Amino acid sequence: MRIDNSFFATSRIGPTLEQTAVGKSENETETENKGFAGGFEKIFDDLWKATAETSAESRVETTKLVIGELDDLPRMQVAGEKSSIMFEYNLTVRNKVLDAYSDIMKTSV
């Protein structure tokens, strides 16, 4: 039986073909589904990498402004605010996940 993924490929609602298990061997699917822990780890790793990149961009813009290479003050301010917002977002997500984990651990079985 062939599954038609043309709708999902053109819309932003559904998964792409690469995100589904269609066309993958059982070993590939098992390797991907070994546990949610790896998935959470990747999500948080990507989130912290993005935050580090925005922080580095902010530092570069600030340095350029200080040494006189950048005449656009709003650009530096936007980079700084973007970095600050990303960091606050990361802390909020981390705190929510830790709260959820501690609630789960307190639950008696």
C-alpha positions in Angstrom: 0.0 0.0 0.0 1.4 3.4 -1.0 0.9 6.4 1.1 0.4 9.7 -0.7 2.4 12.4 1.1 1.9 15.1 -1.5 -0.4 17.1 0.9 2.1 16.9 3.7 5.0 17.8 1.5 3.4 21.0 0.3 1.8 22.1 3.6 3.4 23.2 6.8 1.0 21.3 9.0 2.2 17.8 8.6 5.6 16.1 8.7 7.9 15.9 5.7 8.9 12.6 4.2 12.2 12.8 6.0 10.4 13.1 9.4 8.2 10.0 8.9 9.2 6.4 9.1 8.0 5.7 5.5 10.8 4.4 3.4 13.1 3.6 6.3 14.3 0.2 7.3 13.3 -1.2 10.7 16.9 -0.7 12.0 16.8 3.0 11.2 13.5 3.5 12.9 14.6 1.6 16.0 17.8 3.7 16.2 15.8 6.9 16.1 13.2 5.7 18.6 15.5 4.4 21.4 14.1 6.9 23.8 12.8 10.4 24.4 15.9 11.3 26.5 18.0 11.6 23.3 15.3 13.7 21.8 15.1 16.1 24.7 18.9 16.3 24.8 19.0 17.3 21.2 16.3 19.9 21.6 18.1 21.5 24.6 21.5 21.2 22.9 20.1 23.0 19.8 18.5 25.7 22.0 21.7 26.4 23.9 23.7 26.5 20.7 21.3 29.0 19.2 21.6 31.1 22.4 25.4 31.0 22.2 25.3 32.1 18.6 23.1 35.1 19.4 25.3 36.0 22.3 28.4 35.8 20.2 26.7 38.0 17.5 25.8 40.5 20.2 29.4 40.6 21.5 30.7 41.1 17.9 28.3 44.0 17.3 29.2 45.6 20.6 32.9 45.3 19.9 32.5 46.8 16.4 30.6 49.7 17.9 33.3 50.3 20.6 36.2 50.3 18.1 34.3 52.4 15.6 33.6 49.9 12.8 29.8 50.1 13.4 27.9 53.3 13.0 24.5 51.7 13.4 23.6 51.8 17.2 20.1 50.2 16.8 21.7 47.2 15.1 23.8 46.6 18.2 20.9 47.2 20.5 18.7 44.7 18.6 21.5 42.1 18.8 21.8 42.6 22.5 18.0 42.4 23.1 17.8 39.3 20.9 20.5 37.6 23.0 18.9 38.6 26.2 15.5 37.3 25.2 17.0 34.0 24.0 18.8 33.5 27.3 15.6 34.3 29.3 13.6 31.9 27.2 16.2 29.1 27.7 16.1 29.7 31.5 12.3 29.6 31.5 12.1 26.4 29.5 14.8 24.8 31.7 12.9 25.8 34.9 9.6 24.4 33.5 11.2 21.1 32.6 12.8 20.8 36.0 9.5 21.6 37.7 7.8 19.0 35.6 10.5 16.4 36.4 10.3 17.1 40.1 6.5 16.8 40.0 6.8 13.4 38.2 9.4 12.3 40.8 7.1 13.2 43.7 4.2 11.1 42.2 3.8 7.8 44.0 3.2 4.7 42.0 
